[in-house]
Amino acid sequence: MKAYRPALAFTLREAIKTYPKELKAGGWKSKFVRDYMADTAAASVVMDGGDSGDSVRIVTAAALLLWNGGDEGLDETQFWRSQVGKTDVGEIDASTMLEPDVVIALTKLFVLEWSNQLDHKLYEDLPLEMLVA
């Protein structure tokens, strides 16, 4: 994921700039889409997560802009199969527009990473009585 973060951030930023009408039609506020959403999505990906579920909503909304398949295609991507056995992906050019299948696969990993971070934060905040009970 590390090698792909800059390209994923670039791709999501470009998707938001290219398809603002679709986001507005999906219920996103016009000013937010125009002024903040692209940078928020990119920053969330590059910084390896965000502090809220809003980061996940923004990143997934941007990724879905690029997806032209049906919902069933979102369940299984081919990207990870092409990565089996590769030990060093190398550096991916930050200005590379990723294919939709790659964007969906990396977005799923982003959501998984964020969820894991959230679970860890929640676990750390539990009272000691709950941890040992």
N, C-alpha and C positions, 0 to 999 in steps of 0.2 A: 504494500500500500504506500509505503514511504516514497518510492520512486514515482508513483503516479499522482501524488497529492497536488503538485503544482499544475499539472495538465488537467486534472479533474476540476480544480478551482477555476482555471481558465475556461474550461468547457461550460461549467455551470454559469459563470458570469456572462458568457456570450449568449447562452440560451435565454437567460432572463432579459438581456438587452434586446434580443431578437424577437421574443414572444411575449411582450408585456400585456397585450390584449387578452391572451389566453389566461394569464395569471389573474388579471382583473375580473375576467368572466368566472374564474374559480373562487372569487370572494376576497382576493387580496386587495388591500387599500391601494388606490392609484398612486398616492404620494410615496408610500413605502416601496412599492415596486419600482417607481421611477428613481427614487433618491437613495435607497438603502439596501434593497433586497440582494442585488448582485454582489455587492461588497460583503454583505453579511454571510451569504452562502460561501463565497470564496474564502473568507477569513475562517469560517467554521471548519472547512476542510483542511486548510493549511495548518491551522492551530491544533489539529487533532481533536476536534470536538467543540462543544460549547457548554455554556452553563445552564442551558435550559432546553426543554423539549422543542422550543421554537426553532432552534438550530436544525433539528431533525426535520421539522415540518418544512422549513425553507429549502433545505438541501433536497429532500425528496420531491417537493413540488417542482424544483428546477430540473431534476433528473427526468421526471415524467414528461416534461416539455419535449424532450428529445425522443421519447419512446413512441414509435408508430405501430407497434404490434398490439395484440389483444392482451387482456389481463393474464391469460394463461401463460403467455410468454415471459411474464415477469417472474414466474416461479423458478424458472431454470434458465440460466445463462450459460453460454459456451466459453466465456472468458477464462474461467478457472481451469477448464480442461486444457486450454492451450498453455497454461502456466505450469502444469505438472512436470516435474523434473528440472525446471529451470532454477538454478541456484542464485544467479545474479542477473537481474533484469537490466541493470545499467540505469543510467539517468534518462528519463523521458523529458523531451523538450517541453518547457513550461507553456509554450504557445501552440501545443498540439491539440487539435480538436479530437477528442476521443469518440469512438463509435458508440452508438446508443447501448449496445450490449455490454460494453466495457463500463460505461457510466452507471448502468443499473447494477452491475456486479460490485463495483467499488462503493456505490451508495449503500448497498446492503451491508457491506463491511463497515462503513462509516456508522450506520445505525447500530450495528452489533457492538462496535467499540464504545459508542456513546452509552448504550444500555449497560454495558459492563462497568463503565466508569460510574454511572448513576447507582448501580447496585452496590458498588464498593463504597461510595459516599454514604448511602443509606445505612449500610452495615456499620460503618465507623460511627455513625451518629446514634446507634441504638443504645439504650441504657444498659449498663452492665448486667442488671437483673435479667434482661431478656436474652442476653447472649449465653448465660450459664444455666438458664432454666431448662 
